[in-house]
Amino acid sequence: MAEEKFPGVFLVGGRLATKSLTPGFRVYGEKLVREGDTEYRMWDLHRSKLAAAIHKGLSEMPIKPGSSVLYLGASTGTTASHVSDIVGADGAVYCVEFAQRPMRDLLSVCEKRGNMLPIMGDARQPQEYEGNLGKVDVVYQDVAQPDQDGIFLKNSALFLKKGGWGMIAIKSQSIDVTRQPSKVFAEFVQKMGREIEVRAQIELSPYDLDHLFIAGRKK
Ligand SMILES: C[S@@+](CC[C@H](N)C(=O)[O-])C[C@H]1O[C@@H](n2cnc3c(N)ncnc32)[C@H](O)[C@@H]1O
């Protein structure tokens, strides 16, 4: 029997899942579980940093049914598709990706999901896609780039509502391979503290090594 962990996020047999917006379709080979008229998509902790963060104790979940989310680094849509399940038909997920190969797969996911909107663009240049969206409730970022801090700050300044949430998966190796991850994370969190009140810091091992997931509200 499914239990609701957060609005739109479920535990099915004790494991994380979302209610499928597109029953019968898999995005990344995930297991589908049917209960009566509802189909759940099991959410793989090893394939999604958001799932790993929830599993490891994220206590406030900013992404809710009806939320608008700017998703930076959507890749082929693995996590973005679960976000699309959570926000549902009344929400929107603006998926920014700059690499052509993952964008091809992302496009076929977006074709089936009316609330997922693909944006071929570089998250370092948010003014390029400024015309595609207004202010959002959540900026979610997973870009694995050296300038992850600057990318978030620019996008937050343009698109995040006051009181909206930033959610960022930080990869220390992409910022500086030579420094201890704990030092890289501390510096990153300090910089983010100017823009958002950091409310959660979750280290993602063993699902993703040298990654910290942070969430906080825009000041
Ligand atoms: C770690 S993957 C994202 C995985 C995805 N968030 C998920 O959980 O399904 C990082 C993605 O960010 C994209 N990316 C990196 N830098 C970017 C940029 N400046 N603008 C847009 N996309 C970027 C990469 O092409 C890659 O697909």
The ligand as an SDF file (V2000), in Angstrom:
LIG
                    3D

 27 29  0  0  0  0  0  0  0  0999 V2000
   24.8230   15.3660  -13.7570 C   0  0  0  0  0  0  0  0  0  0  0  0
   23.9700   15.6840  -15.2310 S   0  0  0  0  0  0  0  0  0  0  0  0
   22.3140   15.9850  -14.7110 C   0  0  0  0  0  0  0  0  0  0  0  0
   21.5170   14.7770  -14.3230 C   0  0  0  0  0  0  0  0  0  0  0  0
   20.0550   15.1190  -14.0750 C   0  0  0  0  0  0  0  0  0  0  0  0
   19.9430   16.2640  -13.2050 N   0  0  0  0  0  0  0  0  0  0  0  0
   19.2570   13.9910  -13.4750 C   0  0  0  0  0  0  0  0  0  0  0  0
   19.2750   13.8110  -12.2550 O   0  0  0  0  0  0  0  0  0  0  0  0
   18.5680   13.3130  -14.2320 O   0  0  0  0  0  0  0  0  0  0  0  0
   24.4820   17.3030  -15.6240 C   0  0  0  0  0  0  0  0  0  0  0  0
   23.8550   17.8360  -16.8890 C   0  0  0  0  0  0  0  0  0  0  0  0
   24.0560   19.2490  -16.8960 O   0  0  0  0  0  0  0  0  0  0  0  0
   24.2910   19.6530  -18.2210 C   0  0  0  0  0  0  0  0  0  0  0  0
   24.9810   20.9590  -18.1560 N   0  0  0  0  0  0  0  0  0  0  0  0
   26.2130   21.2100  -17.6540 C   0  0  0  0  0  0  0  0  0  0  0  0
   26.5100   22.5260  -17.7730 N   0  0  0  0  0  0  0  0  0  0  0  0
   25.4410   23.1120  -18.3270 C   0  0  0  0  0  0  0  0  0  0  0  0
   25.1380   24.4480  -18.7120 C   0  0  0  0  0  0  0  0  0  0  0  0
   26.0280   25.4370  -18.5170 N   0  0  0  0  0  0  0  0  0  0  0  0
   23.9480   24.7020  -19.2630 N   0  0  0  0  0  0  0  0  0  0  0  0
   23.0460   23.7190  -19.4740 C   0  0  0  0  0  0  0  0  0  0  0  0
   23.2700   22.4140  -19.1480 N   0  0  0  0  0  0  0  0  0  0  0  0
   24.4530   22.1220  -18.5810 C   0  0  0  0  0  0  0  0  0  0  0  0
   25.1550   18.5300  -18.7960 C   0  0  0  0  0  0  0  0  0  0  0  0
   25.1370   18.5330  -20.2140 O   0  0  0  0  0  0  0  0  0  0  0  0
   24.4930   17.3080  -18.1640 C   0  0  0  0  0  0  0  0  0  0  0  0
   23.4990   16.7780  -19.0140 O   0  0  0  0  0  0  0  0  0  0  0  0
  1  2  1  0
  2  3  1  0
  2 10  1  0
  3  4  1  0
  4  5  1  0
  5  6  1  0
  5  7  1  0
  7  8  2  0
  7  9  1  0
 10 11  1  0
 11 12  1  0
 11 26  1  0
 12 13  1  0
 13 14  1  0
 13 24  1  0
 14 15  1  0
 14 23  1  0
 15 16  2  0
 16 17  1  0
 17 18  1  0
 17 23  2  0
 18 19  1  0
 18 20  2  0
 20 21  1  0
 21 22  2  0
 22 23  1  0
 24 25  1  0
 24 26  1  0
 26 27  1  0
M  CHG  2   2   1   9  -1
M  END
$$$$
